[in-house]
Amino acid sequence: MTSDHATNLSSDSLEARARRHLWLHFTRMSSYQGNDVPVIVRGSGQYVYDTRGRRYLDGLSGLFVSQIGHGRAEVAEAGARQAAELAYFPLWSYAHPRAIELAERLAALAPGDLNRVFFTTSGSEAVESAWKMAKQYFKTIGQPGRFKVLSREIAYHGTSMGALAVTGLPGIKTPFEPLPPGGVRVPNTNFYRAPGFVGDDVTAFGRWAADEIERAILREGPDSVAAVYLEPVQNSGGCFPPPPGYFPRVREICDRYGVLLVSDEVICAFGRLGYYFGSQRYGYQPDVITFAKGVTSGYAPLGGMMVSDRLMEPFSDGPATFLHGITFAGHPVSAAVALANLDVFEKEDLLGNVRANEAAFRATLEKLTDLPIVGDVRGDGYFYGIEMVKEKTTRETFSDEESERLLRGFLSHALYDAGLICRADDRGDPVIQLAPPLTCTQEHFDEMEQILRSVLTEAWKLI
């Protein structure tokens, strides 16, 4: 079947073929036995369109990806030019110009001395690569006992087996156990659900949460811990920003025990928080940054890790080789797309747009707190979570059965039908997540609020 023929097929035909042949990710496939599979066919600016021509505000940037919005011809053309010149060559013992240029550009943007870039094709691969690098680094410098990694409760760090071991979501780990050993959990920074003894003081809560990292290091044995993985704003659970003083305290703890601080910025980098890297917003210096998603705004797949000069030293001299590689990492087309994407960032000052408008975005979403179902609105930049509750005064959450009925039975479909792409998530307490393109302004914030208000009002009637 030719591509032209496929393009002309009816929406009903596409949906039927999707049900027959396509295995969707993180999707309960049985839910489409009697329902249509949504098929998105094009995007323009802040919006995407389905096979029936219906328009949706992309309030999640695809999947925290489409920073510059959809339909950017200049970025697509950069990829096409590169494909015509050099479509592919590996970074195994060779280099190519676009990977060199992008690595240099990222090093100039990154905080401190994170001057070396190891490319991957995804965020999971970046997280996995960082753990492998940490293990080999410590073996190379004579500390072979360091292999454990600390991460926060219900934090998501990826789906490959190593990244899944770092992830703090039991429900998505159990089917694949046994996982690689070494993953250790510490508390997250959800102040809305803080323990009572620090529930009234966000600074004290942050100090306690950071100190729990030190206690975990001591419990495990400092000589066994390689790294701490932390997102600047934790995604899973619904956008947990760091409390004041949290990251400086974590940095101090990592330095005390010789543990690497990995800033997992697969979501938070490239403008999501108004800076190229989230660590810059919160004023801490990582040893490693993992990234993906927004580096290309989704116009091609690319990820990677950036490491400090200190971590590169054992691999720069002598026979040591980082025994790890990925066929399509630093793909020439993806690297060219990333460079064009960064050009858009600079030309349109997208970081400035986020910083100028984030207060208005927050204020618009906070209007929803007058609804009985809305317990908390939290986040930073263009990255917010709305936690839903059964009872606002006590912050009582929903049972598993109620959450299933609320999120999968109503909200996910109702929000989509109302014209908003967002995320209704119950991996922690039930939340709706929003992470719109960085080009959004007040008109888009208002549209999101109006749709959410209408749908959440209906949801409350079903409780």
C-alpha positions in Angstrom: 0.0 0.0 0.0 1.4 3.4 -1.0 1.7 6.2 1.5 -0.6 8.3 -0.7 -3.2 5.5 -0.5 -2.8 5.3 3.3 -3.3 9.1 3.6 -6.6 8.9 1.8 -8.0 6.1 3.9 -11.0 7.0 6.1 -10.6 7.7 9.8 -12.7 4.5 10.5 -10.3 2.4 8.5 -7.3 3.9 10.3 -8.9 3.2 13.7 -9.8 -0.3 12.8 -6.3 -1.1 11.6 -4.8 0.5 14.8 -7.0 -1.8 16.9 -5.9 -4.8 14.8 -2.1 -4.2 14.6 -0.8 -1.4 16.8 0.3 -2.1 20.4 0.1 1.2 22.3 2.5 2.0 25.1 1.3 2.1 28.7 -2.2 1.5 27.4 -4.9 -0.9 28.6 -5.6 -2.3 25.1 -8.9 -3.9 26.2 -10.3 -0.4 26.6 -10.4 -0.1 22.8 -12.3 -3.3 22.1 -15.5 -1.3 21.7 -14.1 2.2 21.4 -12.2 4.2 18.7 -8.4 4.5 19.0 -7.7 8.3 18.8 -5.6 9.0 15.7 -3.8 12.3 15.6 -2.8 13.2 12.0 -1.2 16.7 12.2 -0.2 19.5 14.4 0.1 23.3 14.1 1.4 25.5 16.8 -0.1 24.7 20.2 -2.8 22.4 18.7 -3.1 18.9 17.1 -5.9 17.5 14.9 -7.4 14.1 14.6 -8.6 12.1 11.6 -12.0 13.8 11.8 -10.5 17.3 11.7 -11.2 18.0 15.4 -8.7 20.3 17.1 -7.2 19.7 20.5 -5.0 22.0 22.7 -1.9 20.1 23.3 -1.7 20.7 27.1 1.0 18.0 27.6 3.4 18.9 24.7 2.8 15.4 23.4 4.5 13.8 26.3 6.5 16.7 27.8 8.2 16.9 24.5 6.9 19.5 22.0 8.5 22.6 23.5 8.4 24.8 20.4 5.0 23.5 19.3 4.0 21.6 16.2 4.5 22.2 12.5 7.8 24.1 12.5 9.0 23.8 8.9 12.5 25.2 9.7 13.2 22.3 12.1 11.8 19.7 9.7 13.8 21.1 6.9 17.0 21.0 8.9 16.4 17.2 9.4 15.7 16.8 5.7 18.9 18.6 4.7 21.0 16.5 7.0 19.4 13.2 5.7 20.4 14.2 2.2 23.9 15.0 3.3 24.6 12.2 5.8 21.6 10.2 6.9 23.5 7.9 9.4 26.9 7.1 10.8 27.6 5.7 14.3 29.5 7.4 17.1 31.5 4.2 17.7 35.1 5.3 17.1 34.0 8.0 14.7 32.4 11.4 14.9 30.3 13.5 12.6 29.8 17.3 12.4 26.3 17.6 13.8 27.1 15.5 16.9 30.3 17.6 17.5 28.4 20.9 17.1 25.5 19.8 19.4 27.8 18.4 22.1 29.7 21.7 22.1 26.6 23.8 22.2 25.1 21.7 25.1 28.3 22.0 27.1 28.1 25.8 26.7 24.5 25.8 28.0 25.0 23.4 30.9 25.9 24.5 34.4 29.5 24.1 35.7 31.9 21.8 34.1 29.5 19.3 32.5 31.6 19.4 29.3 31.2 15.9 28.0 28.1 14.6 26.2 27.2 10.9 25.7 24.3 10.7 23.4 21.5 8.2 23.5 18.1 8.0 21.8 15.8 8.2 24.8 15.4 9.2 28.4 15.4 5.6 29.7 18.7 5.0 27.8 20.1 8.2 29.3 19.2 7.1 32.9 20.6 3.6 32.2 23.8 5.0 30.7 24.4 7.2 33.7 24.1 4.3 36.1 26.4 2.2 34.0 28.9 5.0 33.8 28.8 5.5 37.6 29.4 1.8 38.2 32.4 1.7 35.9 33.7 5.0 37.0 33.9 3.8 40.6 35.4 0.5 39.6 38.0 2.4 37.6 39.1 4.6 40.5 39.3 1.7 42.9 35.9 1.9 44.6 34.2 -1.3 43.2 31.7 -1.6 46.0 29.7 1.4 44.9 26.8 0.3 42.8 23.6 1.3 44.6 21.4 4.3 43.5 18.9 6.3 45.6 15.8 7.7 44.1 12.5 9.1 45.4 9.3 7.3 46.1 6.9 7.1 43.1 9.5 8.8 40.9 9.6 7.6 37.3 13.0 7.3 35.7 12.4 5.1 32.7 11.4 1.6 31.5 14.6 -0.3 30.5 15.6 -2.8 33.2 18.2 -0.6 34.8 16.1 2.6 34.6 13.2 0.6 36.0 15.3 -0.4 39.0 15.9 3.3 39.7 12.2 4.1 39.3 10.1 4.3 42.4 6.7 3.0 41.1 6.1 -0.5 42.4 3.2 -1.1 40.1 5.2 -0.9 36.9 8.2 -2.8 38.3 6.5 -6.0 39.6 5.8 -7.6 36.2 9.5 -7.5 35.3 11.2 -8.6 38.6 13.8 -9.6 39.5 15.4 -6.3 38.5 19.1 -5.3 38.7 20.0 -4.9 42.4 20.8 -1.6 44.0 17.7 0.6 43.8 16.9 2.3 47.1 13.9 4.6 47.8 13.9 7.9 49.8 10.9 10.3 50.4 9.7 12.6 47.7 9.0 16.3 48.1 5.2 16.4 48.0 4.5 19.0 50.6 0.8 18.5 50.2 1.3 15.0 51.7 4.1 15.9 54.1 4.3 14.0 57.4 2.5 15.8 60.2 5.6 16.8 62.1 6.8 18.9 59.2 3.5 19.5 57.5 3.3 23.2 58.5 6.8 24.3 57.5 7.9 23.8 53.9 11.6 24.6 54.8 11.6 22.1 57.6 10.0 19.5 55.3 12.7 20.1 52.7 15.4 19.7 55.3 13.8 16.5 56.6 13.4 15.0 53.0 17.1 15.8 52.2 18.3 14.4 55.5 16.5 11.2 54.7 18.9 10.8 51.8 21.8 10.9 54.2 20.1 8.4 56.5 19.6 6.1 53.6 23.3 6.4 52.6 24.3 5.5 56.1 21.9 2.6 56.3 23.1 1.1 53.0 26.8 1.9 53.8 28.4 4.9 52.1 30.9 2.7 50.3 28.1 1.0 48.5 26.2 4.0 47.1 27.2 5.3 43.7 24.5 7.9 42.9 21.4 9.8 43.9 18.9 10.3 41.0 16.6 13.4 41.4 14.4 15.3 39.0 14.4 19.1 39.6 10.6 18.8 39.7 9.4 15.2 40.2 7.0 14.2 37.5 5.2 11.1 38.7 2.8 11.8 41.5 2.0 15.2 40.0 4.8 17.8 39.8 6.5 18.0 43.2 8.8 21.2 43.3 11.8 21.1 45.6 11.3 22.9 49.0 13.6 25.8 49.8 17.1 24.6 50.7 16.4 21.0 49.5 19.0 20.8 46.7 21.8 22.7 48.4 21.4 20.2 51.3 21.4 17.2 49.0 24.5 18.5 47.3 26.3 18.9 50.6 25.3 15.3 51.6 26.5 13.9 48.2 29.9 15.7 48.6 30.3 14.4 52.2 29.9 10.7 51.2 31.4 10.9 47.7 28.1 10.1 46.0 27.3 11.4 42.5 24.3 13.7 42.1 22.4 12.8 38.9 19.9 15.4 37.8 17.3 13.6 35.7 16.1 16.3 33.4 14.5 14.3 30.7 11.4 16.4 31.4 12.7 19.4 33.2 15.4 20.5 30.7 15.1 22.7 27.7 12.7 25.4 29.0 10.1 23.4 30.9 11.0 25.4 34.0 12.1 28.5 32.2 15.8 27.6 32.0 17.8 25.3 29.7 18.3 23.0 32.7 16.2 22.7 35.8 19.2 22.6 38.1 20.0 26.2 37.0 16.6 27.3 38.2 17.1 25.8 41.7 20.8 26.6 42.0 22.5 23.3 42.4 25.4 21.7 40.5 24.9 18.1 39.3 27.6 15.7 38.5 25.5 14.3 35.7 22.5 15.5 33.8 20.3 13.2 31.9 18.2 14.6 29.1 15.9 13.8 26.1 12.4 14.9 25.0 12.7 18.7 24.7 16.2 18.7 23.2 14.6 18.1 19.8 11.0 19.1 20.7 10.1 15.7 19.4 11.0 16.3 15.7 13.4 13.4 16.0 14.4 11.1 18.9 17.5 12.0 20.9 18.7 11.8 24.5 21.9 11.8 26.4 23.9 12.4 29.5 26.3 15.2 30.3 29.0 14.5 32.8 31.6 16.6 34.7 35.2 16.7 33.7 36.1 14.8 36.9 34.0 11.8 35.8 35.5 11.8 32.3 39.1 11.8 33.6 39.5 8.0 34.1 38.2 7.4 30.5 40.4 10.1 29.0 43.8 8.6 29.9 45.0 5.0 29.7 43.2 1.9 28.5 39.8 2.5 30.2 36.9 2.4 27.8 33.3 3.0 28.7 31.9 -0.3 27.5 28.5 1.0 26.4 27.0 2.1 23.1 23.8 2.6 21.2 23.4 2.2 17.5 21.4 5.3 16.8 22.8 7.6 19.5 23.6 11.0 18.3 22.0 10.2 15.0 23.1 12.9 12.4 19.4 13.8 11.6 18.5 14.0 15.2 21.5 16.2 16.1 20.7 18.5 13.2 17.1 18.8 14.4 18.3 19.5 17.9 20.5 22.4 16.7 17.6 23.9 14.7 15.4 23.5 17.8 17.8 25.4 19.9 17.9 28.1 17.3 14.2 28.5 17.7 14.7 28.8 21.5 17.1 31.6 21.0 15.3 33.4 18.2 12.0 33.5 20.0 13.3 33.7 23.6 11.2 30.8 24.7 12.9 30.7 28.1 12.0 34.4 28.6 8.4 33.6 27.6 8.1 30.9 30.2 9.5 33.1 32.9 7.3 36.0 31.9 4.1 34.0 31.8 4.5 31.3 34.5 2.9 33.4 37.2 -0.1 33.9 35.0 -0.3 30.2 34.2 -0.2 29.4 37.9 -2.8 32.0 38.8 -5.1 30.8 36.0 -4.9 27.2 37.2 -5.3 28.2 40.9 -8.8 29.5 40.0 -9.8 25.9 39.9 -9.2 25.6 43.7 -12.8 26.8 44.2 -14.0 23.4 43.0 -14.6 20.8 45.7 -12.6 18.2 43.8 -9.4 20.2 43.5 -7.1 19.8 46.5 -3.8 21.2 45.3 -2.3 23.0 42.3 1.5 22.7 42.3 4.5 23.0 40.0 6.8 25.6 38.4 7.4 27.0 34.9 5.1 25.4 32.4 4.8 22.1 34.4 1.8 21.7 36.8 -0.1 19.0 38.6 -3.7 19.3 39.9 -4.4 16.8 42.7 -8.0 15.7 43.1 -9.4 14.8 46.4 -12.6 13.4 47.8 -12.7 15.8 50.8 -10.7 19.1 50.8 -10.5 19.8 54.5 -9.1 16.4 55.4 -7.3 15.9 52.1 -8.9 12.5 51.9 -8.1 10.8 48.6 -10.0 8.3 46.5 -10.0 4.5 46.9 -8.5 2.5 44.1 -11.9 1.7 42.8 -13.0 5.3 42.9 -9.8 6.4 41.3 -10.3 3.9 38.5 -13.8 5.1 37.9 -12.8 8.8 38.0 -9.7 8.7 35.9 -10.1 5.9 33.4 -13.9 5.7 33.5 -14.5 9.4 33.0 -11.8 12.0 33.1 -9.4 10.7 30.4 -12.1 10.4 27.8 -14.0 13.6 28.9 -11.0 15.8 28.7 -10.1 14.5 25.3 -13.6 14.9 24.1 -13.6 18.5 25.4 -10.6 19.3 23.3 -7.7 19.1 25.8 -4.7 16.8 25.6 -3.4 16.4 29.2 -2.7 13.5 31.6 -5.0 12.0 34.2 -2.6 9.9 36.3 -3.1 7.8 39.4 0.5 6.5 39.9 0.4 8.4 43.2 -2.7 10.2 44.3 -5.1 11.1 41.4 -3.8 14.1 39.4 -4.1 15.9 36.1 -0.8 17.1 34.7 -0.3 20.0 32.3 2.9 20.8 30.4 2.0 22.9 27.4 4.3 24.1 24.6 6.6 26.9 25.7 4.9 29.2 23.1 1.6 29.3 25.1 0.2 32.5 26.5 -2.8 33.6 28.4 -5.3 32.6 25.8 -4.2 29.0 26.0 -4.1 29.1 29.8 -7.7 30.4 29.8 -8.7 27.6 27.4 -7.2 25.0 29.6 -8.9 26.4 32.7 -12.3 26.6 31.1 -12.1 23.0 29.8 -10.8 21.7 33.2 -13.5 23.6 35.1 -16.3 22.1 33.0 -15.0 18.6 33.1 -14.1 18.6 36.8 -17.5 20.0 37.7 -19.1 17.0 35.9 -16.6 14.6 37.5 -17.6 15.8 41.0 -21.2 14.9 40.3 -20.2 11.3 39.7 -18.4 10.9 43.0 
